[in-house]
Amino acid sequence: MQLKVVTLNCWGLKFVAKRREERMKAIAHELQTHYSDNDIIALQEIWVFDDFIYARKTLQSLFPHSKFFHSAALGAGLAIFSKHPIIDTNLKPYALNNSPLHILEGDWIVGKAAASAVIRHPLAGDIEVFNTHSVQFCAGFGEGPEYTQSHRISQAWEISKLMRSSLERGRQVIAMGDFNSTPDSAAMNVVYYHGLMRDAWSELHGNLLPDVPVEDDEKAIEEFGVTCNSPRNTWSAGKRFDERSTRWRGKRLDYVLYRENENNSHHQLVCTSSKVVFVNSIPDTNISFSDHYGVAAVFRLDPTKTKREFQVTKNRQFYREIAGYLRTYRGHALSTSRHQMVQFGICLALAVGLVVGTSFQPKTWLNWIFPLCTFPVSFYGATMLYTGFIYGRWEVAAIDNLSEEMQLAAGDAEEEVTVNDETASTEDAEGQSRRRRNNQNEGRQTEENTLRSFPPPPTGTGESSDLKDLDREDSMSSEKGYLPEWAGKTIQEMESDGDVMHCGYLFKRGGGTKSKAWRKRWFVLSIFGLAYFKANTPRERPRGVIGPLFSFEVTDAGITPGAYAFNLNPKSDAKHKRCYSLYAKSEEERKEWTAKISQVQLERRRTVTEIERVLDGTGAVINGKDLQIYKQRILGRGASGDVLEGTWNQTTEVAVKQLQDSSRISPSTLIAFYKEVSTLYSVRHPEVVKMYGFCKKDETLCLVTELVKGGTLDQIIDAGDTVEVLPVLDIIAVLLSITRAMICLHSKGVVHRDLKPSSIMIDDWSKRSVKVCGFGLSADVQNSSNRAGAAYIAPEMQGTKPTDYKVDVFAFGIIAWELMMQKRAFAHLKTRNEVDDAIFRNRRPELSETNLLYSVISKCWNGDPQHRSTFDQCFNELNTIKNTINKMSSGPGQISYPLYSGYTPSNHSTRRETRSDINSVIVAAFDGQKYIDWPKFIEVVCGATGEELELAEELKFCLQRQNRAYLEDYTKFITWFTPVVGRDTSYSTGYTLRDIVQVVSRPWFHGVLDANRSKDILHQQEVGAFLVRFSSQPKVYTLSLRFRLTCSHWRITSEKMMNGMLYTMGTRTYKSLDELIERHMVEPLDGDEEGQPVQYVLEKATDRNMTHHYTS
């Protein structure tokens, strides 16, 4: 059984929309003819009631139930048609709906709203269908500046609350309409995260856009869901749009969102199809149905009640970003309101002056002019009074209300968890200062549960002399760096996870910087620490955490009437020095609390001691005195600790993985660590890093392994542009070495779970042999809840279901691809969430079926673990390929072979060796050193490229420091000009030294320069001064211009063509940067990177030699 829905923005505004009546009739007949099997239709922008009447008559036989929603002066423009009975409807006008002054947009006049209809379906039960059309605010021309996005965020928040409310009533929800926001916008994120909605399109197609511009209109529609600003649409063709619409041939602004309800006893909604519709022209005409395309979705009604995973990232950072928009807009609204009130005052004064002036005007025949002028002045003044006072206050109040609601929903109000200055290392100085001020203010406030009448505990060990300066209630930890993930849980989450060992009310001293007030707090005791809350409410989050408890001593503090106090004093070896004073209301409560805290401390010591005793006889325990660690020789850093070089028994060089301070590790983590050591200690294989054992040194757990000095596969993969391409037999040899190691580990029941290039050490490169290491997340097959990271995580690890050794096979497939291509998988994706989404939706790096290892790799990274290869199968297939190549090879040993589908043995050497020879010669000249003398460097460059010394000297500004050339500078610099070719080469798409010098020798080119530094330089120049610099991305430049009191920036992309260079800025292309500069010293520039309207020409180049010298 299926449920089909369709939505369309009809563009039906009277007198404004072109050929409205013809199009509205065509839309009705199209729905009748081609969408008769649909269950629900949602239409937007039906502003004329007669158009709805016509559509209802046309569709009456197919969709007997319909509703038109009336709102404001011209209605909401929303209508819903259904085959099934509509049992209830609702209309919620949005609180913020654009400004009354924005008459052309019309949002204020029409009164946009969130409309809904409860439809009773025979199988799915009650489905609440939402239909909406959000405020425009430059919808066709980018998202607009921050203050113009806030109304859409407000509307998204309001409809999200309605959706959540419907879900809580047990209904299933479908939301359709024109949200006037792109999928990655702040408004849509509110709908996704706070409204708990799924996007039908992204569920099936994803939201990822390509790195390169889309040239095919149909591809943009079919693959990326474009519904607006499409060049194929006759109403938008030929119009000028923002860069996003130009780059990807339109935008996706129309959505079908849904959410099944697991608590509903009826069939669940499962989306099986989503596509863009109403793409073709109206029959017998050459015009489109509307300026938008529609979206259709098909849902399967699943009777199995299978609970589908739905993760909501409700983190504070998301809500803070949204709140940032609101703060910006609130300031803008207040400023606008004040300006309008000033204009009202001026108009009032003018009106009074005109009236009074009539009486003193001597020439009576001019009297009619004064009343005539008074009318427009009065009208304008009244308008400013309305928009500045009435609407202005209304708008600010709505923003304030929204901000408070968002704080409550995010758990980020003042009573929620905040981090102290020591642990909040990621906050900037301003944020920390603001937090300190809030803490001080909080300490001065009178709270309902503050008991000032209670006497303080006796002096002595209970409170140090400097406690008054340390006792801030918002301190999340007594020790720097101790902030367990547990500290972010709510009371309900702690109870459901079984973390709570004891809980109850206690009184705690302090709260502000100098406050000595006693405050009643709800305390929760766990193995992780002692957390305290303002009240015992399920959704409350900790105001602070005292821990780790193992570094405190529990002492009595004496008894006073009604107060039975005890202290938590830091041990002498503790890194923190803060004391905590607490008291209970009875002696029994105090004894119970002190006993429970002591039990937690004893439980951990007993757990550790018992495991150490059991492992002591296995030989895995190393005497810490025999281990010497060189703390300055850091081999690597990881989430669980640093890896250092050391010596064992004064003879054996070892790698020592130091875990975090053992006093901060929970027993469960310690058990996993010791179990890992016990298992891996028994593994002996030449291609697995040897595990010597573990020890405790200075209260730090140390994992001691064999030292491998050959580096990691990271170096091989990341050096793809500067070294020769690996022959395929070398790659196969490395992969065979990895498979042998993993076969051994899996046979012992060990799943690596963190297999990646950095955990594969190069043992002997001459033999292409490697060793597998990095067992930081290893786990037994029966206990598989741990997760790996980066691009090597298998899709099944993103859920909560148990996983097995097939997760290592998936990671191996990604590693194999990276070795073949000598570049990183998913490098074009910027965030972890984007990588996870791509892997989960079964998107993989591009790999041609003609590739030699296609069969091996495609089987390894299969999304279904059941269809994924085993390492035994991988080994056999790789071994077969190796033997086949050896038979085909005319000579012994290694052979060159096509590594990419487009390469052949004949062109492989000529196309790649020319590039790698020049770079390798220049890099080799550094001989492993950080720098070489400048004369030697340019001599090497000239020798490699065949150019003259004078030409190489032009690189001085970008590459010379203290008469030296640094390898770090060169490797960064050359990424803008790869591949590098010689003067006489036929490789026409490579960069010669002359091509490079043509860019870097110009006085207005400032090399590596960040945005802030460029602003500082330009602010010292006159208006119209400009410079060009490297952008943060290779082969991309930035043009920076001083414009009035600000600086604007333009992105310039470059591409090496067969017949020269091609530079692109906005929609224009240029043959050189010189041509770009010369043209815009005459013609005005388009909008800058942020879409701001700038009409200014370049006036004066900022000479780099007069401002600064290059430093990397």
LONUKE-728177 format. One record per residue (C-alpha): z, x, y. Coordinates in steps of 0.001 Angstrom, whole numbers, plus 500000, padded with zeros to 6 digits. Example, Ala and Ser with C-alpha at 12.3 -4.5 7.8 and 13.67 -1.06 7.14 Angstrom:
# residues 2
507800512300495500
507140513670498940
# end
This chain:
# residues 1112
500000500000500000
499055501315503427
499964500631507043
497259501420509622
497782501749513371
495602502666516349
496333503341520024
494019503605523055
494397504026526812
491796501525528072
491581502649531741
491499499087533067
492688499256536670
490931496623538766
488598497863541537
489278501493540506
488132501840536893
484346501951536669
482518499211534708
485879497832533647
484842494397532445
481970495777530359
484190498393528752
487122496060528055
484842493631526242
483299496494524286
486762497733523273
487738494275522015
484550493960519951
484957497514518603
488464496679517409
487198493467515858
484313495195514073
485625498584512954
489421498227512989
489858494877511320
491829496479508472
494456497872510866
497930496365510973
499029497243514506
497126497997517732
498726499423520884
496740499390524130
497638500928527495
496318500441531024
495397496767530616
496286495973534207
494282492731534470
495785489816532527
492354488237532009
491302491344530058
494247490805527711
493332487132527318
489781488086526349
491014490649523831
493499488167522364
490814485514521890
488482488049520279
491137489375517889
493004486108517286
491719485605513751
492545489166512701
495698489818514720
497414486452515240
500524487990516852
500280489691520242
502348490463523312
501459491411526900
504302493049528818
504816491984532446
506446494409534867
506554495088538607
503644494010540828
500722494515538439
502419494578535022
503183497481532732
499605497604531436
500883497513527842
499884495240524975
500582495120521224
498532493272518592
499839492759515046
498832491162511770
502496490651510932
505041488469512742
506617489792515934
510282488739515812
511572490418518951
510287492254522028
511833494391524724
510701495985527987
512632498830529618
511213499816533030
511651503508533680
514270504507536249
512030507190537755
508412506167538206
506808508494540739
507262508193544506
506370505108546573
504320507439548796
501979508405545911
499895505289546329
496726506684544775
498488507411541472
499862503872541465
502792504540539141
505404503054541487
503353499920542120
502599499092538491
506079499874537177
505516501855534005
507908501130531170
508750501536527502
507697498381525660
508640497579522080
508065494872519523
509962494410516264
507413493608513561
508496492236510205
506412493827507446
506616492431503893
507176495884502338
508401498176505123
510879495677506541
511526495635510278
509428498183512156
510059498655515862
506768499600517522
507017501305520912
504151501387523375
504282503413526582
502244505011529341
504079507814531140
503821508755534784
500698510735535702
501924513572537937
498815515738537784
498274514883534133
494660515885534303
495313519109536105
498044520968534238
501688520113533784
502289520621537500
505169522541539073
508674522083537679
509777519391540107
506799517165539212
507626517249535503
511099515792535873
510000512147536033
508200512517532715
511275514218531234
513376511310532466
510986508796530918
510892510767527652
514693510750527589
514865506986528130
512394506125525394
514049508667523068
517364506856523434
515652503582522541
514109505187519464
517446506581518294
519094503219518838
516447501527516723
516928504050513917
520678503449513997
519976499743513447
518219500620510183
514677500046511441
511687502289510943
510045503395514177
506450503897515314
505790505004518904
502281505040520375
500753505551523766
499620507886526494
502573510217527157
500555512245529691
502120515427528264
500813518170526016
502550518743522637
504385521866523817
505621520338527085
509264519769527928
508828515974527883
507394515930524349
510099518280523111
512653515747524329
510884513064522279
510708515294519210
514250516653519299
516292513922520938
514170510978519801
513990512393516234
510275511603516073
507556513059513863
504094513587515345
501492512128512972
498805514558514174
500867517741514014
502302516733510634
498808517011509185
496935519341511563
499586521363513396
499807522161517098
498481525710517067
495618526448519444
493216529364518910
493495532582520915
489866532365521989
488270529579524041
486788526670522101
483087526198522675
482428523175520442
483523519808521870
483513518126518461
485658520914516991
488182520469519802
488411516771519010
488451516977515216
490653520065514777
492886520078517853
493152516345518608
491781516385522160
492037512902523697
491619513558527423
489504515720529776
486889516236527071
483448517302528372
481967514969525780
483552511965527471
481139510559530053
483969509748532483
485335513308532527
482143515304531968
481323517584534877
484741517302536496
486826520362537321
490040520608535308
492838523118534823
492520526273532714
494002524681529591
491477521867529562
488653524299530271
489740526779527617
490249524291524791
487805521592525909
490435519045526847
494033518103526121
495996516062523614
497959513505525639
497877510446523330
500149510230520299
501176508269517254
504809509173516552
506919507817513754
510145508197511862
511053506695508542
514616505486508020
516308506766504878
518969504055505195
516324501330505060
516123499574501692
512379498957502074
509365501216501557
509357504411503629
506577505511505997
504672508643504935
501749509699507136
498601510479505147
495901510493507831
495561510973511574
492374511277513601
490908510832517063
488881507618517448
486744505822520058
484834509074520474
481311507663520426
479650505841523312
479527502074523629
476556500759521604
473333500415523615
474837502367526516
475506505993527360
479095505526528550
482399506105526749
484855503310525998
487499504870528257
488411508127529970
490746508738527002
490021508775523293
492231506834520902
494356507980517989
494525506297514583
497014506965511797
497428505764508228
500854505544506567
501574505275502872
504432502917502082
506507504947499655
508818502913497405
510562505991495908
512920506511498890
512321510257498669
514369511927501368
512095514187503387
513466517201505204
513632516825508955
515226519652510886
516202519019514490
516781522138516554
519450520750518828
520485524018520426
521997524455523838
519188526683525057
516703523808524713
518862521457526747
519550524177529323
515825524657529830
515378520920530310
518338520879532688
516620523658534631
513741521325535414
516203518685536555
518132521087538788
514893522240540389
513741518697540945
517112517556542294
516936520229544975
513375519229545783
514349515539545973
517275516248548311
515108518444550521
512350515810550668
514880513091551456
516338515102554354
512896515827555801
511977512153555638
515206511157557343
514460513665560110
511021512072560502
512682508648560663
514916509884563478
511921511218565382
510050507913564932
513109505966566091
513364508072569216
509634507664569899
509785503892569401
512715503572571801
510938505813574303
507761503715574132
509687500458574652
511630501886577565
508501503486578975
506828500098579268
509372499050581902
508786502096584095
504999502253583778
503595501478587265
500114500485586185
500390497104584529
496918497252582992
498181500061580694
501133498049579344
499248496947576187
498968500587574987
502753500980574575
503289498093572114
500159499160570245
501562502669569757
505021501324568912
503722499454565848
502411502467563814
505395504577564871
507795501841563722
505892501320560492
505917505032559684
509605505294560601
510512502327558375
508586503917555506
510462507202555963
513763505308556071
512963503581552780
511677506650550949
514201509058552462
517377506984552219
516985504162549705
514525505745547274
515853509270547874
519426508349546948
518190506278544018
516198509229542688
519032511771543031
521472509350541358
519070508867538436
518688512657538017
522469513140538104
522972510424535507
520298511962533277
521888515415533572
525282514089532520
523793512251529545
521989515412528487
525184517458528722
526992515025526458
524163514941523941
523881518722523826
527558519280523417
527338521502526490
529689519706528879
532675521605530289
534866520663527345
532355522159524867
532187525722523562
531591528450526106
531481532167525507
533617534701527334
532275537612529306
532630540084526456
530801538094523801
528205536569526092
526136539729526221
522925537797526482
523903536056529716
522964537527533026
525537538585535594
525074535473537660
525658533220534653
528840535087533724
530130534901537287
529468531185537376
531266530747534057
534313532620535367
534425530346538408
534248527285536160
537101528621534045
539210529214537153
538499525717538444
539359524268535067
542705526030535129
543557524330538425
542710520848537225
545442518460536131
544683517202532642
546198514216530954
547551516286528087
548903519195530181
552636519468529624
554016521517532489
557532520288531859
557878522287528655
559571525638529146
557625528808528384
558400530738525208
560878533596525354
559579536818526828
558958539838524655
556286540155522071
555082536655522749
553087537455525841
551964540799527192
552294541619530849
548584541354531411
548137538136529474
547868536085532645
544612537883533415
543234537477529912
544278533999528859
541150531981529518
540830528995527229
537065529298527102
537343532681525379
535479532308522108
537007535351520486
539899537702520759
537766540596519616
534508541772521119
531596540964518852
533520538499516664
531678535217517026
530952533717513568
528329531004513181
531195528771512059
532440528737515669
529534526503516687
530267523726514176
531745520356515029
534934519124513414
532885516813511219
530629519678510093
533608521879509273
535171519150507159
531928518349505328
531340522060504573
534831522447503124
535856525070505696
539097523392506798
542300524737505213
544747523153507652
544566521212510917
546792519552513469
547962519520517088
549635522555518669
550376523515522252
548636526587523638
549496528551526759
546801529046529415
543413527637530304
542531529231533620
542541532834534734
546045532538536223
547147529290534612
550416529209532645
550207525515531825
550747524359528255
547872522350526842
547792520187523787
544895521176521514
543651520247518052
543655523393515875
541567523926512723
542407526799510351
539721528389508209
539119531659506406
536961532557509435
539635532053512089
541690529570514044
539552527257516199
540919524900518821
539441521715520299
540312519488523207
540722516469520940
540309515419517328
536887513778517629
534162514246514958
531476515569517326
533786517898519241
532945521616519200
535477524450519581
536712525475522990
537658528826521487
538292530763518288
541215533102517535
540094535686515041
539707537523512868
543157536466511665
543428539578509497
543931541682512634
546959539659513840
550608539560512895
552465536239512889
555895536415514533
558477533856515629
559015533487519356
562284531593519398
563206527985519831
563691525989523004
564395522254523204
561301520441521938
559237523649521547
559106525699518339
556971528689519290
555277531447517326
552997534282518387
549839535912517092
550166539576518064
547345542071517520
547973544870515049
548187548404516341
544744549310514957
543039546174516259
540250546626518785
541515543726520875
544898543620522627
545302539946523397
548369537973522305
548416534223521661
551458532000522165
551556528650520386
554271526094519677
554770523021517533
556911519943518125
559152520561515109
560473523437513024
558729522031509931
555352522098511662
555879525682512825
556811526873509342
553817525096507846
551381526687510341
552769530222509972
552724529895506170
549105528710506137
547940531515508438
549732534110506278
548117532554503202
544644533052504715
545398536714505365
546803537218501861
543923535354500193
541356537714501655
543295540831500686
543756539528497128
540043538684496796
538930542118497922
541515543966495829
540629542052492657
536879542675492969
537424546349493732
539658546670490678
537004545120488412
534231547361489784
536324550497489775
535565551118486093
531789550767486490
531317554037488309
529898552295491375
532880553222493544
532476556467495507
535328558455496991
535017558140500754
536221561716501215
533143562984499372
530798561211501778
529833562759505108
527962560457507537
525853561720510434
526253558950512980
523639560421515294
520924560261512627
520087556588512570
517410555716510031
517246552025510850
519089548963512069
519480545624510339
521253542289510729
524058543341508376
524499546921509624
522993550280510510
521435552769508066
522504556374508694
521774559710507090
524565561389505142
525561563886502475
527391563107499225
529427565796497447
528032568274499996
524828568566497957
522990565237497778
521247563813500832
521789560075500953
521109557020503094
524253555119504032
524072551473504973
527169550643507003
528107547005506962
529988545476509864
533732546068510066
535218544794506792
537983543004508668
535303540681510003
533663539882506649
534602536741504780
535491536900501050
532266535098500130
530233537808501869
532291540526500189
531797538943496781
528025538865497324
528095542513498447
530068543774495458
527985541718493051
524827543228494544
526195546733494118
527218546032490537
523749544715489644
521659547296491486
523824550178490265
522515549478486772
518853549500487895
517137552828487298
513421552950488026
511356555692489707
509935553183492219
513235551556493166
515517553388495587
518426554684493521
521791553065494186
524632555592493993
527392553105494716
529696552025497527
532803553166499294
535116552196502100
535248554710504925
537349554048508014
537627550391506970
533827550131506954
531897549182503816
529218551727503004
526331551249500600
525128554682499420
521543555052498213
518927557697497636
517407559156500818
513620558786501100
512148560657504072
508511559625503858
508796556685506254
507854553070505524
504690551030505094
505231549837508672
503824553138509873
500682552758507759
500021549180508878
500743549733512569
498568552855512721
495423550903511882
493675551675515183
494536555374515311
493982556621511763
491184556356509279
490888553239507183
492647553523503849
490266553660500882
490685550644498689
491885552720495734
494735554045497865
495723550492498746
495593549408495122
497708552412494112
500392551421496631
500312547787495504
500587548810491837
503627550908492702
505262547897494379
504498545583491446
506046547982488949
509239548134490986
509429544347491376
508791543762487657
511826545944486961
514032544136489502
513041540677488294
513717541668484704
517311542415485777
517605539021487436
517463540459490978
515430538613493612
514814540823496633
514359538000499227
513649540444502028
510515542182500767
508474543451503719
506778546716504799
509972548097506348
511772547766502996
509122549784501168
509652553526501553
506882556088501095
507992558463498348
504968560718497783
501886559797499765
499712562297497946
500264560163494834
500392556906496845
503789556116495314
506463554094497105
510033552984496511
511422549507497119
514677549357499058
516410547149501656
518418544836499438
520338543376502356
519530539813501261
519168540295497524
520563537461495449
520974536461491838
518378533989490553
521065531382490086
522320531684493645
519357531475495966
520424530052499288
519804533195501329
516735533478503531
514401536277504498
512712536599507899
509505537214509791
506057536407508364
507043537166504767
509191534105504174
507830531714501535
507403528073502614
509927526788500083
512637528956501689
512420526840504839
514019523947503002
517327523588501204
516044523432497650
516803526299495210
514185529031495075
513349531732492536
511601535112492231
508302533589493419
509463534112497012
508994537859496482
505453537264495202
504611535396498413
505881538306500528
503850540695498383
500690538724499158
501260539072502914
501954542800502531
498746543238500527
496722541523503276
498299543697505954
497500546870504017
493899545761503533
493405544858507190
495827547434508612
497213544937511076
500030542416511219
499744538924509818
500268536095512338
500309538633515185
498809536027517521
501866533770517149
504631534470519639
507727532839518137
509451532604514774
509097528819514835
505317529082515196
505105531464512224
507323529204510113
505202526201511060
501954527966510167
503260529072506764
504754525668506023
501424523988506779
499684526362504378
497865528338507080
497207531911506081
495605534953507742
491821534959507607
490523536406504329
486911536248503165
486187535209499603
484002538324499308
487029540560499859
487792542702496830
491421541560496617
490793537920497545
491793536611494128
495032538606493998
496169537808497540
495225534103497522
497181533551494296
500220535352495682
500507533401498949
499765529993497420
501990527381499046
503015525923495686
505348528300493787
504213526798490494
500663528015491129
501737531410492425
501159534517490329
503911536580488728
504180540314489353
503012540934485778
499831538996486527
499380540858489801
499759544206488042
497172543343485385
494622542066487899
495049545052490224
494764547444487312
491511545786486238
490052546113489748
491055549792489864
489392550540486555
486223548703487624
485976550696490852
486484553980489021
483599553142486708
481362552298489663
482327555435491583
479966558344491366
482708560863492019
486248561294490826
489297560181492755
489038558015495826
485983556157497048
485212554231500215
484765550520499729
484310547506502012
487737546440503277
486474543563505412
484001540898504414
481595541984507145
481647545692506269
479369547371503779
479646550905502366
476712551960504529
478105550911507892
481793551332507169
481922555026507817
479804554978510962
481633552060512562
485191553142511932
485096556915511689
483694557365515193
486605555493516674
489287557067514515
487961560626514916
488445560699518697
491862559049518684
493070561114515760
491962564350517449
493810563453520666
496944562283518850
496888565346516582
496942567580519650
500525566460520314
501485567922516925
504394565510516549
505811566385519984
506627563879522721
504342565567525243
501891568400525862
500875570174529058
498348568323531189
495638571063531179
495743571147527382
495540567355527196
492419566984529338
490828569876527476
491381568017524202
490026564778525698
486883566503526933
486376568233523602
486704564945521696
484503562863524022
481980565492525139
482643564824528833
483394567150531769
486882568210532916
486426566596536333
485977563215534670
489079563595532506
491116564520535580
490629560921536799
493154559854534160
495887561697536047
497388558699537838
497954556730534634
498852559494532199
500276562497534045
504022562907534487
505508566204535658
502219567929534837
502484566690531257
500835564041529113
503242561985526994
502241560574523599
504082557318524325
502078556806527514
498779557611525836
499247555292522839
500156552422525171
497370553193527626
494616553455525015
495241549937523637
493231548627526609
490264550816525665
489849550780521897
487696551765520172
487071555030522043
483654556601521434
481884559782522463
479268560127525165
476315560407522764
477436557835520187
475313554821519288
478431552692518940
477653550584521995
480681548271521813
483106551184522165
484605552620525369
483342555968526614
485445558090528921
483212556975531806
483968553316531005
487684554053531168
487475556064534374
485451553301536044
488609551167535851
491520553571536263
490117555701539079
490057552921541688
492728553248544416
493695549569544077
494383550004540329
498106550605539782
498271551035535990
501402549883534160
503364547764536611
505492544695535969
505407541550538108
508649542288539953
507598545800540930
504198544560542100
505940541961544287
508139544657545809
505089546756546664
503087543864548106
505975542561550191
505850545857552080
502194545212552910
500424542744555154
499426539225554106
496221539460552070
497116542787550443
496243542998546755
496380545269543720
495184545259540087
497384546302537178
497648546216533414
498950542902532081
501503542691529272
498693542119526749
496081544731525804
492618544308527338
494046541935529945
494556542802533637
496388541058536470
495259540655540075
498290540318542371
497956539108545975
500438538661548787
499999535092550023
502185534070552935
505804534611551845
505062534764548130
502919536677545668
500364535020543395
498862536417540215
495525535951538415
494827536820534786
491653538831534080
490428539216530500
488012541969529518
485514542328526715
483221545204525816
479709543893525279
476638545610523813
475167546069527300
478348546733529295
481633545126530284
482453541463530870
485489540425532934
486626536794533109
488961535265535703
489369531521535509
485927530064534887
483975532954536457
482670536113534836
481953539525536380
480247542711535197
482929544979536641
486257544884538427
484470546257541492
482203543198541544
485226540909541187
487041542549544123
483965542607546361
483144538957545722
486632537701546521
486863539701549696
484334537110550881
484830534034548684
488255532341548360
490196532626545086
490801529706542764
494330528593541796
496612531306540449
498108531578536945
500647528851537677
497981526413538823
499017526512542480
496244525653544961
495467528916546737
492546529301549126
492754532880550259
490505535909550194
491362539505549387
491731541379552648
493235544805552069
493567546925548940
497005548431548359
496413552159547920
498414553366544931
498663556881546311
500546555530549319
503050553411547374
504177555014544108
503333557211541172
502913555977537651
505878555971535288
505832554317531913
# end
